[in-house]
Amino acid sequence: MTSFALRVQCESRRGIVAAISTFLSEQGCNITDSAQFDDAETGNFFMRTSFRSEHGLGLEELRKALAPIAKELDMDAEFFDEAMKRKVVIMVSRFGHCLNDILYRWRIGALPVEWIMERDA
């Protein structure tokens, strides 16, 4: 089974979580993790959902199937293959505990990123 993530951003309204979870279920996907929140200042909704495609659907098939829902909810939605390492920029304070936590998570595989370290002189 392939593990993917779906990132969603749109105007906050009732029914978004239900629409996403129903969509994934109908596509034969099992949600393994989900986090969402509203930004009260902007009125925006944000969601990131990890799931396994139990019927073997690929990213392109999922993108096409979600398009009508994304259009109806005026939603910015993006799928990711969780096996792909992402390029990120990480900035930490001068306190060591922040960097130590990030390095530990990377070392145990909990932070799947490509690591390039540069140091400001």
Secondary structure by P-SEA (a helix, b strand, c coil): cbbbbbbbbccccccaaaaaaaaaaaacccccbbbbbbcccccbbbbbbbbbccccccaaaaaaaaaaaaaaaccbbbbbcccbbbbbbbbbcccaaaaaaaaaaaaacccccbbbbbbcc
